[in-house]
Amino acid sequence: MEHGPPTEWEKEKSEGFKTRLGIYMFIAYTALYLAFVFLCVLGPKLVAKSVGSLNIAITFGFALIIVAIIQALVYNYLCSRKERLEIGSGKAKGEVTK
């Protein structure tokens, strides 16, 4: 099975943007997660209180999962948009440069 000749890839121009965005999102999520952990450690009676049929700890845990999914979707959208704006020349990533 042949894979064809190797291609020359251009340097990705949006790499710095993606890195900064990822770090900012990581810091934001880590702060939210640390708030959850500290709340559970320092106030176990508080997180045991009911919110509807669930307690605060479970509600906060589900919120963390939902925030992670939303962050992933936002990251994908912003990075894809940045790549489309920078590719502008019409050449797809991975095409051979001559």
N, C-alpha and C positions, 0 to 999 in steps of 0.2 A: 504494500500500500504506500503510494508516494504522497507526500504532503506538499510538493511543489517547492520552488526556490524560496529562500528566506526573504523577508521584506524588511525594508529600512523604515523604522518608525521615527517620526519627528518628535522632538521634545514636547511634552504636553505643557501647554501654556497655562492651563488652569490648575496645575499641581499645587501651587502656593495657596490659591483660594480654597481648594478642597481641604488642604491641611489645616488652615486657620479655622475654617468653618467646623471641621471635625473636632478640633481642640475646644472651641467655644461650646459646642454642643455637649461634649464630654464633661466639661467643667460644670455646665448648667445641670446636667443629669446627676452628676456626682453630688452636687450641693443638695439637690432634691432627695437623693437617696440617703445622704448623711442625715438630713433632717428627719427622715423616716426612722433611721436606726436610732438616733439620739432620742427621738420621741418614744420609741418602744423601750429603750433602756431606762430613760429617766422618768417616764410617766406611764408605767404599765397599766395603772388603773384608768388613766385617761383613754388610752387606746382600746381598752376593753369595753368602753361605753358603746351602746348601740346607735347605729345610723340606719334607720329602717330595720331590715332583718339581719344586717351584717354589723360587725363591730368596726371601729375606726381603723384598726390595723389592717383588716382585710380590704376595706374600701381604699385605703391609702396604697396598699400593695397592688390592687387592680389599677389604680390611677398611675402608678409607676410603669406598669406594663403598657398602658395606653399611651402615656407620654413617650415611651421608647419607640413605639410604632409610629407615632406622629412625627417624632424627630427623624426617623429613618425616611419617611415619605418626603419630608421637607428637604432633607439633605439630598436625596435623589433628584428632586425637582430642581433645586438651586444649582446643583453641579451639572445636571443635564443642560439646563438653560445656559450656564456659563460656557460649556463646551460648544453648544450651537452658535453662540455669539462669536466665539473665537475661531471657529472653523471657517466662518464666513466665505472663504475662498472656494467652497464647494468640494474640497478634497476630503474624503472620509478618512478617519483615523486608521492607520495601518496600510494605506495605499503606498505603493512604491514611489519614491521620490527620484526624479531624474535630473 
